[in-house]
């Protein structure tokens, strides 16, 4: 749990915070960039420095209310999922989609997308939103709902990355959970491992069961093209034991070693956070000698993110590689969605051409096929697979930084997929707007930020501004 109890915010305090924020916004000189002043971030792309102070949104974290009868939570936009889960779990409820990292915020997951093992039945986080209150680029605070006056903003806000406005408050759907989760790690090995795994994944998505047992969460870990595991999670009342992957044991290493496992619901939700999937290995945190000395409270994704940010500022790892005579390396930190019937081929291509292991794979299907999300459109009847791969890859002589990311973008596009925009992107403008709802975005920008107080989506996500 978080160190402090969940923060409950009275409605009057929220209304006062909105008034102060609007005054801050109005005081920013016209033409000056507008940004949020945030202590942490889960973005992995460069941003140009600015001398203009960011908007102080520190008051916008906490929970206004949890409605156990309606199974909804009224939450402020800067609230982390860790804080929200700590507020809802005592009621036997969790958000329908809980992104894997503790410090992802509700507003960030909706404006910048997110995914988890429940996405095969609940979609992406924005599909669980019933109401949004947004500070728009023109300084208004509007309430957006699926059918209300600002329904265009409701359907265009996801994947806008703060370029149309900022989510101040959200009403989101919750679902009931018992105390524990049973995991079954199903192995697939041999030359057809990936074909068989993704066939089994598709069958589980359609049937919502594996071997006759209900499946509530579904994801996969690819250790190589010849070794992969489908993990089927089932909510359960009680358990014969509960494993602990918040200390010496590392969750992803347990997957090949155990056919079955049991976790508390809270530990299941954050099973990937303790070691940032497997990325903590880069900091030595998986070495038992280091891990014994590493404070348990600091075995979490935001710690590693701060170390990455420090390395970016100092260039320490690049200088060390030069001293050791190692080739330069490209950071490849990406999440992409590929149609299920092309997933095995993409996974083999990624392994052979880019060379990253392990890889996370999570099935996704749009929850409501009648809804259109303008800036991140899917074929509503298609099952997709989100591939997450995060690390560095050596550059061969003559290759420049961005070489691998550009090839990944082209491959994803050719396969009819999409790429999340939280990390570096290199698209030409015409390709970017074709993929990310250019016409709809232009209409939304004209309606909610006609003077361009906020960056446009291309400038922010590709231009690095």
KAJO-V467230 format. One record per residue. N is the residue number from 1. PHI is phi in degrees with one decimal (none if undefined). Layout:
n=N phi=PHI
n=N phi=PHI
This chain:
n=1 phi=none
n=2 phi=-68.8
n=3 phi=-65.6
n=4 phi=-106.3
n=5 phi=-64.8
n=6 phi=-55.2
n=7 phi=-84.6
n=8 phi=-96.0
n=9 phi=-114.1
n=10 phi=-65.5
n=11 phi=-59.7
n=12 phi=-63.0
n=13 phi=-66.5
n=14 phi=-63.8
n=15 phi=-60.0
n=16 phi=-67.1
n=17 phi=-64.9
n=18 phi=-62.0
n=19 phi=-61.9
n=20 phi=-65.1
n=21 phi=-65.5
n=22 phi=-63.1
n=23 phi=-66.9
n=24 phi=-58.5
n=25 phi=-62.1
n=26 phi=-64.7
n=27 phi=-80.7
n=28 phi=-72.3
n=29 phi=-60.0
n=30 phi=-55.5
n=31 phi=89.7
n=32 phi=-80.9
n=33 phi=-65.7
n=34 phi=-110.8
n=35 phi=-142.8
n=36 phi=-86.5
n=37 phi=-89.6
n=38 phi=-120.2
n=39 phi=-77.6
n=40 phi=-131.9
n=41 phi=-154.5
n=42 phi=-113.5
n=43 phi=-88.2
n=44 phi=-131.5
n=45 phi=-144.1
n=46 phi=-70.4
n=47 phi=-132.3
n=48 phi=-68.8
n=49 phi=-72.1
n=50 phi=-140.1
n=51 phi=-89.7
n=52 phi=-83.0
n=53 phi=-60.3
n=54 phi=-80.0
n=55 phi=-66.5
n=56 phi=-81.0
n=57 phi=-110.9
n=58 phi=-62.8
n=59 phi=-77.9
n=60 phi=-98.6
n=61 phi=-131.3
n=62 phi=135.0
n=63 phi=-115.4
n=64 phi=-73.4
n=65 phi=-165.3
n=66 phi=-122.1
n=67 phi=-97.9
n=68 phi=-71.4
n=69 phi=-73.1
n=70 phi=-80.8
n=71 phi=57.1
n=72 phi=-136.2
n=73 phi=-129.3
n=74 phi=-101.8
n=75 phi=-130.5
n=76 phi=-81.8
n=77 phi=-64.7
n=78 phi=-91.7
n=79 phi=-68.0
n=80 phi=-80.6
n=81 phi=-64.5
n=82 phi=-61.7
n=83 phi=-63.0
n=84 phi=-67.3
n=85 phi=-61.0
n=86 phi=-64.5
n=87 phi=-85.3
n=88 phi=-94.5
n=89 phi=-63.0
n=90 phi=-59.0
n=91 phi=-91.4
n=92 phi=73.2
n=93 phi=-130.8
n=94 phi=-139.5
n=95 phi=-56.4
n=96 phi=-63.1
n=97 phi=-132.5
n=98 phi=-116.7
n=99 phi=-54.1
n=100 phi=-67.8
n=101 phi=-107.2
n=102 phi=-58.5
n=103 phi=-94.6
n=104 phi=-63.9
n=105 phi=-93.5
n=106 phi=-59.9
n=107 phi=-62.9
n=108 phi=-65.5
n=109 phi=-68.4
n=110 phi=-83.3
n=111 phi=-78.9
n=112 phi=-122.4
n=113 phi=73.4
n=114 phi=-173.2
n=115 phi=-159.4
n=116 phi=-160.6
n=117 phi=-68.3
n=118 phi=-86.8
n=119 phi=-69.9
n=120 phi=-69.9
n=121 phi=-118.5
n=122 phi=-114.1
n=123 phi=76.2
n=124 phi=-94.3
n=125 phi=-52.9
n=126 phi=-66.0
n=127 phi=-76.6
n=128 phi=-101.8
n=129 phi=-90.0
n=130 phi=-102.4
n=131 phi=-156.8
n=132 phi=-127.4
n=133 phi=-111.6
n=134 phi=-125.2
n=135 phi=-82.8
n=136 phi=-84.1
n=137 phi=-62.1
n=138 phi=-92.4
n=139 phi=91.4
n=140 phi=-78.7
n=141 phi=-115.1
n=142 phi=-121.7
n=143 phi=-104.2
n=144 phi=-111.0
n=145 phi=-132.1
n=146 phi=-61.1
n=147 phi=-125.3
n=148 phi=-85.0
n=149 phi=-58.4
n=150 phi=-105.0
n=151 phi=-63.2
n=152 phi=-63.7
n=153 phi=-70.2
n=154 phi=-56.9
n=155 phi=-85.0
n=156 phi=-104.8
n=157 phi=-69.5
n=158 phi=-59.9
n=159 phi=75.4
n=160 phi=-90.4
n=161 phi=50.6
n=162 phi=72.2
n=163 phi=-96.2
n=164 phi=-110.2
n=165 phi=161.3
n=166 phi=-121.3
n=167 phi=-75.5
n=168 phi=-92.4
n=169 phi=-151.0
n=170 phi=-138.2
n=171 phi=-104.8
n=172 phi=-123.7
n=173 phi=-84.4
n=174 phi=-118.3
n=175 phi=-135.3
n=176 phi=-75.6
n=177 phi=-138.5
n=178 phi=-82.9
n=179 phi=-88.4
n=180 phi=-136.7
n=181 phi=-132.4
n=182 phi=-97.8
n=183 phi=-110.8
n=184 phi=-120.8
n=185 phi=-96.8
n=186 phi=-96.8
n=187 phi=-83.9
n=188 phi=-133.1
n=189 phi=-134.3
n=190 phi=104.5
n=191 phi=-64.0
n=192 phi=-108.8
n=193 phi=-56.8
n=194 phi=-70.2
n=195 phi=-59.3
n=196 phi=-69.4
n=197 phi=-61.9
n=198 phi=-72.0
n=199 phi=-65.3
n=200 phi=-65.4
n=201 phi=-61.7
n=202 phi=-61.6
n=203 phi=-64.0
n=204 phi=-68.0
n=205 phi=-61.4
n=206 phi=-70.4
n=207 phi=-88.9
n=208 phi=57.0
n=209 phi=-157.1
n=210 phi=-131.8
n=211 phi=53.3
n=212 phi=79.7
n=213 phi=-109.5
n=214 phi=-55.2
n=215 phi=-116.8
n=216 phi=-102.1
n=217 phi=-137.6
n=218 phi=-146.3
n=219 phi=-153.0
n=220 phi=-143.1
n=221 phi=-125.3
n=222 phi=-103.7
n=223 phi=-87.2
n=224 phi=-168.1
n=225 phi=-63.5
n=226 phi=-106.9
n=227 phi=-148.2
n=228 phi=-148.1
n=229 phi=-136.4
n=230 phi=-97.9
n=231 phi=-106.1
n=232 phi=-102.6
n=233 phi=-109.0
n=234 phi=-129.7
n=235 phi=-61.7
n=236 phi=-146.3
n=237 phi=-84.2
n=238 phi=74.9
n=239 phi=-160.8
n=240 phi=-66.9
n=241 phi=-165.8
n=242 phi=-136.9
n=243 phi=-69.8
n=244 phi=-126.2
n=245 phi=-110.6
n=246 phi=-105.0
n=247 phi=-124.1
n=248 phi=-75.0
n=249 phi=-80.2
n=250 phi=-111.9
n=251 phi=-58.4
n=252 phi=-65.1
n=253 phi=-71.9
n=254 phi=-76.4
n=255 phi=-63.1
n=256 phi=-72.4
n=257 phi=-90.2
n=258 phi=-130.0
n=259 phi=-81.4
n=260 phi=-139.5
n=261 phi=-151.7
n=262 phi=-138.0
n=263 phi=-134.8
n=264 phi=-67.1
n=265 phi=-58.5
n=266 phi=-60.7
n=267 phi=-69.0
n=268 phi=-65.5
n=269 phi=-59.1
n=270 phi=-107.9
n=271 phi=-59.3
n=272 phi=-88.9
n=273 phi=-72.8
n=274 phi=-54.0
n=275 phi=-115.9
n=276 phi=49.8
n=277 phi=61.7
n=278 phi=-124.8
n=279 phi=-72.3
n=280 phi=-62.6
n=281 phi=-59.7
n=282 phi=-64.3
n=283 phi=-103.0
n=284 phi=80.2
n=285 phi=-73.2
n=286 phi=-98.2
n=287 phi=-73.2
n=288 phi=-53.5
n=289 phi=-67.1
n=290 phi=-75.8
n=291 phi=-62.8
n=292 phi=-62.7
n=293 phi=-92.2
n=294 phi=-74.3
n=295 phi=-58.0
n=296 phi=-56.7
n=297 phi=-65.9
n=298 phi=-100.5
n=299 phi=-83.5
n=300 phi=-162.9
n=301 phi=-62.5
n=302 phi=-67.9
n=303 phi=-63.8
n=304 phi=-66.6
n=305 phi=-60.6
n=306 phi=-64.5
n=307 phi=-66.5
n=308 phi=-63.0
n=309 phi=-62.4
n=310 phi=-63.3
n=311 phi=-64.9
n=312 phi=-61.3
n=313 phi=-70.2
n=314 phi=-93.9
n=315 phi=66.9
n=316 phi=-60.3
n=317 phi=-66.4
n=318 phi=-65.9
n=319 phi=-65.1
n=320 phi=-64.3
n=321 phi=-61.6
n=322 phi=-64.0
n=323 phi=-61.5
n=324 phi=-83.1
n=325 phi=74.6
n=326 phi=-87.4
n=327 phi=-67.7
n=328 phi=-62.2
n=329 phi=-124.3
n=330 phi=-102.3
n=331 phi=-73.7
n=332 phi=-119.2
n=333 phi=-126.2
n=334 phi=-144.2
n=335 phi=-126.9
n=336 phi=-134.0
n=337 phi=-112.9
n=338 phi=-124.8
n=339 phi=-54.4
n=340 phi=-55.0
n=341 phi=-71.2
n=342 phi=-115.1
n=343 phi=-67.9
n=344 phi=-63.2
n=345 phi=-63.6
n=346 phi=-64.4
n=347 phi=-62.4
n=348 phi=-67.1
n=349 phi=-62.3
n=350 phi=-60.7
n=351 phi=-67.5
n=352 phi=-77.0
n=353 phi=-97.5
n=354 phi=-110.4
n=355 phi=81.7
n=356 phi=-118.1
n=357 phi=-144.2
n=358 phi=-72.8
n=359 phi=-133.0
n=360 phi=-92.8
n=361 phi=-134.5
n=362 phi=-135.8
n=363 phi=-73.4
n=364 phi=-143.4
n=365 phi=-140.5
n=366 phi=-61.3
n=367 phi=-68.8
n=368 phi=-114.4
n=369 phi=-67.9
n=370 phi=-89.3
n=371 phi=-97.1
n=372 phi=-113.2
n=373 phi=-105.8
n=374 phi=-61.9
n=375 phi=-97.2
n=376 phi=-147.5
n=377 phi=-75.5
n=378 phi=-119.5
n=379 phi=-73.3
n=380 phi=-65.3
n=381 phi=-95.7
n=382 phi=-99.0
n=383 phi=-87.8
n=384 phi=-111.5
n=385 phi=-122.6
n=386 phi=-84.0
n=387 phi=-105.8
n=388 phi=-113.5
n=389 phi=-142.6
n=390 phi=-144.2
n=391 phi=168.0
n=392 phi=-125.9
n=393 phi=-131.8
n=394 phi=-65.5
n=395 phi=-98.9
n=396 phi=-75.1
n=397 phi=-52.9
n=398 phi=91.7
n=399 phi=-88.6
n=400 phi=-110.0
n=401 phi=-55.4
n=402 phi=100.4
n=403 phi=-56.7
n=404 phi=-72.3
n=405 phi=-61.3
n=406 phi=-63.1
n=407 phi=-66.1
n=408 phi=-64.2
n=409 phi=-55.4
n=410 phi=-63.6
n=411 phi=-67.5
n=412 phi=-60.8
n=413 phi=-62.1
n=414 phi=-62.9
n=415 phi=-91.2
n=416 phi=76.3
n=417 phi=-103.4
n=418 phi=-135.0
n=419 phi=-120.4
n=420 phi=-65.9
n=421 phi=-106.8
n=422 phi=-76.2
n=423 phi=-119.0
n=424 phi=-66.5
n=425 phi=-136.8
n=426 phi=-131.4
n=427 phi=-57.7
n=428 phi=-68.9
n=429 phi=-53.7
n=430 phi=-65.2
n=431 phi=-71.9
n=432 phi=-60.1
n=433 phi=-70.6
n=434 phi=-63.9
n=435 phi=-82.5
n=436 phi=-120.3
n=437 phi=67.2
n=438 phi=-56.6
n=439 phi=-66.3
n=440 phi=-64.6
n=441 phi=-64.3
n=442 phi=-60.9
n=443 phi=-65.9
n=444 phi=-65.7
n=445 phi=-63.3
n=446 phi=-66.8
n=447 phi=-80.3
n=448 phi=-114.5
n=449 phi=-155.6
n=450 phi=-61.5
n=451 phi=-89.1
n=452 phi=65.8
n=453 phi=-63.2
n=454 phi=-102.9
n=455 phi=-59.3
n=456 phi=-85.9
n=457 phi=-63.5
n=458 phi=-66.4
n=459 phi=-60.9
n=460 phi=-77.3
n=461 phi=-92.0
n=462 phi=-114.4
n=463 phi=-73.8
n=464 phi=71.8
n=465 phi=-96.1
